[in-house]
């Protein structure tokens, strides 16, 4: 199990209705910008950005992609 990259996370969001189990939340990816920031995606709108790792959000682990 691992966290998806920001590219994989976007594919998951595009298919969230087929996959199920997602809410309109911010989900973290495994993609890091630097030591302090990582990328996440807002599943309600598709917005992606990189923010401080001290912020909260959801995760969705994947086995393979």
C-alpha positions, 0 to 999 in steps of 0.5 A, a space after each residue: 500500500 502507498 499514497 498515490 502521486 498527485 497525477 494518480 490522485 487526479 485519475 482517482 478523482 476523475 473516476 471517483 463515482 466508479 470507485 466509490 468511497 470518496 467525499 468532497 474533501 482534501 486528499 493528500 498525495 505522496 508528491 512532495 514539493 520540499 521538506 515542508 510541503 506536499 501536494 493534495 487535491 480537493 475532490 469537490 472541484 479538482 483543485 490541486 496545490 501544495 501546502 504545509 504538511 502540518 495541515 490536515 486532510 484525508 488519505 486514500 491508499 492504493 495497492 497498485 495503479 
